[in-house]
Structure formats: C-alpha cells, structure tokens
C-alpha cells in the first residue's frame, strides 16, 4: 500500500464564532493551503487538526497569532471507496499491536478513492505494517 508520513499541526481554539476563521484567514494570507481538516469540539474549546501544504510555515503563522499548537507525524493514504477496506487496515494494525490514536478522512463523489489521515503508535511498527499491506 502506498502511504506517506506527513506533518500535521493541531491547535486548540476557543469555542466561539470566528475562532476557526481567524486561523484559516491567517493561513490563507500567508499562501498556505489547507488540505485536510478535523475539528473536535467541547464546551470551551475545540481541537483542530490541519494537514497543510507547508506544515513548518503553518506552525510559524499560527504561533505568530498566539495560538498554542502541537505537531505530529501521521500516515496519509488513499483507500478504494468500498466497504471493508478500512476495516482490513485497522485489523492489520490491531493484530500488529498498533494503536490508532485518531483518524479522519473523506471521499469525493467524483473519485472512487477515500483520502485518510491516521495517527498510530508506535509509529515505526505501524510503518512496517503499512509497508506489508497489499497495493490497491
């Protein structure tokens, strides 16, 4: 299976109107494209995970407007948009003793593929398992 390990930026945003706009607008002003997004909300704040075309630049921009962030290496891969393929990947990771810390993804109606971003630990064991998965 083809995959990449990419850098993702996570930020904590206060849960109020305009918070995500501020971060997205600053990234846009700096010419940074958001390629993947996940928002997990709670009462007081949300955790926003961003896959951008330039993680180091995104980090500088977001820190520059006073946001606290974390970075993580995540697996990025495409799956055929069909029932069961994600389950097969999850089973291989579980059988290998790898935990899926979080994942998010989406398909687009015009393509038969689903783009996934997945954080797993331990990462080296997960990488070895991904390398053994059959190609699509």
C-alpha positions in Angstrom: 0.0 0.0 0.0 1.3 3.4 -0.9 1.4 5.9 2.0 3.3 9.0 3.1 4.2 10.1 6.6 3.3 13.8 6.8 3.5 16.5 9.5 0.2 17.7 10.9 -0.5 20.7 13.1 -3.1 20.6 15.9 -4.4 23.8 17.6 -6.7 24.4 20.4 -9.3 27.1 19.6 -11.8 28.7 21.9 -15.3 27.5 21.0 -16.9 30.8 19.8 -17.9 32.3 16.4 -14.9 33.3 14.3 -12.2 31.3 16.0 -11.6 28.9 13.1 -12.0 31.8 10.6 -9.1 33.7 12.3 -6.7 30.7 11.9 -7.9 29.9 8.4 -7.7 33.5 7.2 -4.1 33.9 8.6 -3.0 30.7 6.7 -4.7 32.0 3.5 -3.0 35.4 3.8 0.3 33.5 4.0 -0.5 31.4 1.0 -0.8 28.2 3.0 -3.3 25.7 1.6 -5.4 23.5 4.0 -5.5 20.0 2.5 -7.2 18.2 5.4 -9.2 19.4 8.4 -10.7 17.8 11.5 -12.5 19.6 14.3 -13.3 18.0 17.6 -15.4 20.3 19.8 -16.1 20.5 23.5 -17.9 23.1 25.6 -14.9 25.6 26.0 -12.6 24.8 23.1 -12.1 22.7 20.0 -9.1 20.7 18.8 -8.4 21.5 15.1 -6.1 19.2 13.2 -4.7 20.6 10.0 -3.0 19.0 7.1 -1.4 21.8 5.1 0.9 22.0 2.1 3.6 23.5 4.3 3.5 22.4 8.0 6.6 24.4 9.2 5.1 27.6 7.7 1.7 26.9 9.1 3.3 26.5 12.5 5.1 29.8 12.3 1.9 31.6 11.2 -0.3 30.1 13.9 2.2 30.7 16.6 2.6 34.2 15.3 -1.1 34.9 16.1 -0.7 33.5 19.6 -2.2 30.0 19.1 -0.7 27.1 21.0 -0.1 24.1 18.9 1.2 20.6 18.7 2.7 18.7 15.7 2.5 15.0 14.9 3.6 12.7 12.1 0.6 11.0 10.6 0.0 8.4 7.8 -1.6 9.8 4.7 -3.0 7.2 2.2 -5.8 6.6 -0.2 -8.2 3.7 0.0 -10.7 2.4 -2.5 -14.1 3.8 -1.6 -15.7 0.5 -0.9 -17.0 -1.3 2.2 -14.4 -3.2 4.2 -11.0 -1.8 3.1 -10.6 0.5 6.2 -11.5 -2.5 8.4 -8.8 -4.5 6.8 -6.2 -1.8 7.5 -7.4 -1.4 11.1 -7.3 -5.2 11.6 -3.7 -5.4 10.4 -2.7 -2.6 12.7 -4.5 -4.1 15.7 -3.0 -7.5 15.1 0.4 -5.9 15.0 -0.1 -4.3 18.4 -0.5 -0.8 16.9 -2.9 1.7 18.4 -4.9 4.1 16.2 -4.8 7.4 18.1 -7.1 9.1 15.7 -8.1 9.2 12.1 -10.1 11.3 9.7 -10.8 11.1 6.0 -13.2 11.8 3.2 -14.1 10.7 -0.2 -15.2 12.9 -3.1 -18.2 11.8 -5.2 -16.2 12.1 -8.5 -13.4 9.7 -7.5 -13.6 6.1 -6.2 -11.0 6.8 -3.5 -11.0 7.9 0.1 -8.1 10.0 1.5 -7.2 9.1 5.1 -5.0 10.7 7.7 -4.2 8.4 10.6 -2.0 8.8 13.7 -0.8 5.5 15.0 1.6 4.4 17.8 4.2 3.1 17.9 4.8 4.8 14.5 7.7 2.5 13.5 5.7 -0.6 14.0 2.8 1.0 12.1 5.1 1.9 9.2 6.3 -1.7 8.9 2.7 -2.9 8.8 1.7 -0.3 6.1 4.7 -1.5 4.1 3.4 -5.0 4.2 -0.2 -4.3 3.2 -1.0 -5.3 -0.4 -1.2 -2.5 -3.0 -4.6 -1.3 -4.3 
